[in-house]
Amino acid sequence: MTMARPLLLVIDDEAAVLSIVRRVGEHQGFEVVTCADGRQALPLAEARRPDLVMVDLRMPDVNGLDIVRALRGAGVTAMIVLMTGFGSIDSAVEAVKLGAADYLTKPFDMVRLIDMFTRVREETERRARLMAVDRDVADRVEFAGMIGRSVIMQEVFDLIRRLAPHLRTALVYGETGTGKELVARALHECGPRKTKRFVAVNCSAVVETLFESELFGHVRGAFTGATDHKAGLFETADGGTLFLDEIGELPVALQAKLLRVLESGEVQRVGSLQPVQTDVKVVCATNRDLGVEAAAGRFRSDLLYRLNVVQISLPALRERREDIPYLTAAFLREFGQRFGKTFSGLALPAARRLADAPWPGNIRQLRNVLERACILADGPIITEPAIHASLRQSSARAGQDEADDADQALSSLERQHIMKVIAETGGNKARAARQLGLSRRALYRRLERYGLSQPDHRRSLADEPV
């Protein structure tokens, strides 16, 4: 494997020192860049990203320790060695505290100088080899856009390979952020329908009153606003794959219609009496326990049995921590290309922080954390402080999302309760308001908030499932 020569930056105001270090460094296999002005050192180091920096402690314009501070503050990860003609234990201790790796006195001990060059060169070559191995391993453990070297993920990959050519329906279980859509796409790409369309819809993002039209389509005049014929997602995905994410959010009334489509392949547009034959592979995904939902009456048992012929369960990231380095390597490549940067890896403390994090948001959270860290990174090595700051921001956002989810769940329960009471009172708003313990004005505000105040909705409230 051919490797680029490691880069040495020498900062010293003495031309003789620059000449000696250049000659020895080049002989030891380094590319050498010299700088006689300490004020120019930082922009030069940021531009060239050296592997080794040798800095004179005392120069006319700037102190060597100040240069070390500036280099570390700018995120320069190179090994730093101070040089001086005035040996000082105090200066050596201060240099080490600031991040310098060694301390050389002038005139140089040539044996020690060559030994230092040898150690730095071998460490640089070792890192390059590890990076190449990591890239190769990442390539070999990638399957259909997913990455996993762990036994549990290799079993998932094998299951997808065996099932994809034959299945018509599948149910994918997994926590939020585990990659359920990637599994659905893999089932599509590895099967005979790969040249046809893959259509995805998140059931939790569709307005409830538009569900039927979205899935099955409608004809002109079927309802207010239906100004033209529209094909639903089943017709759009005909011959290919339809992915229904968060299937547990599908209204109960539509679950029966979905079951009929799965069993017969016939789709009936809203407002039409003419069925349309379709041929669609349906992959559904959920982060809920549909068995529990079915027992509570929120999900049809017969639909669950129909979907659950093939079940694929994705593990949480905390259950496959050995995959984190490979996921990290892939994300660093992706973000490096996107941001026009070169990332060689993570500092060891940063890697440990990723390995130990709880990851409630799974792979999606890992990706977001690394994206933030890469945006802020000044050098090729992602440091532990960058990961720590990104994780802290991610955890704060996750906490807000959890609160938002709780508010959304409460709103959903309130909406269902209001619908139930209105249905029980035969659509009488005054009676419903009294039963709910609300003023009529407060009830109307809630009806408007939950999209129940339109004329079409008012007419059909008593018929809505509760």
Residue pairs with C-beta under 8 A, 6 or more apart in sequence:
1 128
1 129
1 132
3 125
3 128
4 31
4 128
5 29
5 30
5 31
6 29
6 30
6 31
6 51
6 52
6 120
6 121
6 124
6 125
7 30
7 31
7 32
7 33
7 48
7 49
7 50
7 51
7 52
8 21
8 25
8 30
8 31
8 32
8 33
8 50
8 51
8 52
8 53
8 54
8 117
9 33
9 34
9 35
9 41
9 44
9 45
9 48
9 50
9 52
9 53
9 54
9 78
10 17
10 18
10 21
10 22
10 25
10 32
10 33
10 34
10 35
10 53
10 54
11 34
11 35
11 36
11 38
11 41
11 53
11 54
11 55
11 56
11 59
11 64
11 67
12 18
12 21
12 34
12 36
12 54
12 55
12 56
12 59
12 83
13 36
13 37
13 38
13 56
13 59
13 60
13 61
14 56
15 36
17 56
17 83
17 106
18 34
18 36
20 108
21 32
21 34
21 54
21 113
22 32
22 34
24 110
24 113
24 114
24 117
25 32
25 117
26 32
28 114
28 117
28 118
28 121
29 117
29 121
30 52
30 117
30 121
33 44
33 48
33 50
35 41
35 44
37 61
38 55
38 56
38 59
38 61
38 62
38 64
38 66
38 67
39 61
39 62
41 55
41 67
41 70
41 71
42 67
42 70
42 71
42 74
45 53
45 71
45 74
45 76
45 78
46 74
46 76
46 378
49 76
49 78
49 379
49 380
50 76
50 78
51 78
51 79
51 120
51 124
52 78
52 79
52 80
52 81
52 117
52 120
53 71
53 76
53 78
53 79
53 80
53 81
54 80
54 81
54 82
54 83
54 104
55 64
55 67
55 68
55 80
55 81
55 82
55 83
55 100
56 64
56 82
56 83
56 84
57 63
57 64
57 65
57 82
57 83
57 84
57 86
57 91
57 95
58 64
58 84
58 85
58 86
64 82
64 83
64 84
64 95
65 82
65 91
65 94
65 95
65 98
68 80
68 82
68 95
68 98
68 99
68 100
69 98
71 78
71 80
71 99
72 80
72 98
72 99
74 378
75 377
75 378
75 379
75 383
76 378
76 379
77 347
77 379
77 380
77 381
77 383
79 101
79 102
79 120
79 123
80 95
80 99
80 100
80 101
81 100
81 101
81 102
81 103
81 104
81 116
82 91
82 92
82 95
82 100
82 102
82 103
82 104
83 104
83 105
83 106
83 108
84 91
84 103
84 104
84 105
84 106
85 105
85 106
87 105
91 103
92 103
95 103
96 103
102 116
104 112
104 113
104 116
127 344
127 345
130 345
131 344
131 345
134 325
134 326
134 329
134 345
135 329
135 333
137 149
137 326
137 329
138 147
138 326
138 329
138 330
138 333
141 147
141 148
141 149
141 323
141 326
142 330
143 157
143 160
143 186
144 157
144 160
144 182
144 185
144 186
144 189
144 190
145 182
145 185
145 186
146 153
146 156
146 157
146 179
146 182
146 183
146 186
147 153
147 323
147 326
147 327
147 330
148 154
148 156
148 157
148 320
148 323
148 326
149 322
149 323
149 326
150 315
150 320
150 322
150 323
152 315
152 319
152 320
153 315
153 320
153 323
156 183
156 312
156 314
159 312
160 183
160 186
160 187
160 190
160 312
161 190
163 170
163 187
163 310
163 312
164 186
164 187
164 188
164 189
164 190
164 191
165 190
165 191
165 192
166 191
167 187
167 191
167 281
167 309
167 310
168 281
168 282
169 262
169 281
169 282
169 283
169 284
169 306
169 307
169 309
169 310
170 184
170 187
170 282
170 283
170 284
170 307
170 309
170 310
170 311
170 312
171 247
171 283
171 284
171 285
171 286
171 290
171 307
171 308
171 310
171 311
171 312
172 180
172 183
172 184
172 283
172 284
172 285
172 286
172 311
172 312
172 313
172 314
173 285
173 286
173 287
173 311
173 312
173 313
173 314
174 180
174 183
174 285
174 287
174 313
174 314
174 315
174 316
175 287
175 314
175 316
175 362
176 287
176 361
176 362
176 364
177 317
177 361
177 362
177 363
177 364
177 365
178 314
178 315
178 316
178 317
178 362
178 363
179 314
179 362
179 363
180 245
180 285
180 287
180 314
181 200
181 243
181 245
181 285
183 283
183 285
183 312
183 314
184 198
184 200
184 241
184 243
184 245
184 283
184 285
185 198
185 243
187 241
187 281
187 283
188 194
188 198
188 240
188 241
188 243
188 281
188 283
191 241
191 281
193 239
193 240
193 241
193 281
196 237
196 239
196 240
196 241
197 236
197 237
197 239
197 240
197 241
198 237
198 240
198 241
198 243
199 233
199 236
199 237
199 240
199 241
199 242
199 243
200 242
200 243
200 245
201 214
201 215
201 233
201 242
201 243
201 244
201 245
202 245
202 246
203 211
203 244
203 245
203 246
203 247
203 248
203 249
203 250
204 245
204 246
204 249
206 214
207 451
208 251
208 451
209 451
209 457
211 250
211 251
211 254
212 218
212 254
212 257
212 270
213 222
213 223
213 226
213 230
213 232
213 270
214 232
214 233
215 232
215 233
215 234
215 254
215 257
215 258
216 232
216 234
216 257
216 261
216 267
216 268
216 269
216 270
217 229
217 230
217 231
217 232
217 234
217 235
217 267
217 269
217 270
218 226
218 229
218 230
218 232
218 269
218 270
218 271
218 272
219 226
219 229
219 269
219 270
219 271
219 272
220 226
220 227
220 228
220 229
220 271
221 271
222 269
222 270
222 271
222 272
223 270
223 271
223 456
224 454
224 455
224 456
226 270
226 271
229 269
230 269
231 269
232 267
232 269
233 242
234 242
234 261
234 267
234 278
234 280
235 267
235 276
235 278
237 278
237 280
238 278
238 279
238 280
239 279
239 280
240 280
240 281
241 280
241 281
241 282
241 283
242 280
242 281
242 282
242 283
243 283
243 284
243 285
244 250
244 282
244 283
244 284
244 285
245 284
245 285
246 285
246 286
246 287
247 284
247 285
247 286
247 290
247 307
248 286
248 287
248 288
248 290
248 293
248 298
248 299
250 258
251 465
252 297
252 298
252 299
252 300
252 465
253 464
253 465
255 299
255 300
255 303
256 300
256 303
258 303
259 300
259 302
259 303
259 306
260 266
261 267
261 278
262 282
262 303
262 306
262 307
263 306
265 277
265 278
265 279
265 280
266 275
266 276
266 277
266 278
267 275
267 276
267 277
267 278
268 274
268 275
268 276
269 276
282 307
284 307
290 299
290 304
290 308
291 304
293 299
294 300
294 301
294 304
316 359
316 362
317 323
317 324
317 359
317 362
317 363
317 365
317 366
318 358
318 359
321 355
324 354
324 355
324 366
325 351
325 355
327 363
327 366
327 367
328 346
328 351
328 354
328 366
328 370
329 345
331 366
331 367
331 370
331 371
331 374
332 343
332 345
332 370
332 374
332 382
333 343
335 341
335 343
335 370
335 371
335 374
335 375
336 342
336 343
336 374
339 374
339 375
341 374
341 377
341 380
342 380
343 374
343 377
343 380
343 381
343 382
344 380
344 381
345 380
345 381
345 382
346 354
346 381
346 382
346 387
347 381
347 382
347 383
347 384
349 383
349 384
350 382
350 383
350 384
350 386
350 387
352 384
353 384
353 387
353 388
353 391
354 366
354 369
354 387
357 391
359 365
359 366
360 398
361 368
361 394
361 398
365 394
365 398
368 390
368 394
369 387
369 390
369 391
369 394
370 382
370 390
372 389
372 390
372 393
372 394
373 382
373 386
373 387
373 389
373 390
374 382
376 386
376 389
376 390
377 383
377 386
411 450
414 446
414 450
415 446
415 450
415 452
416 466
417 436
418 432
418 436
418 443
418 446
418 447
418 450
418 452
419 452
419 461
419 464
419 466
420 466
421 432
421 435
421 436
422 428
422 429
422 432
422 461
422 462
423 461
423 462
423 463
423 464
423 466
424 432
424 435
425 431
425 432
425 435
426 462
427 458
427 461
427 462
429 440
429 443
429 444
430 440
432 443
433 439
433 440
433 442
433 443
436 443
438 446
444 453
447 453
451 457
452 458
452 461
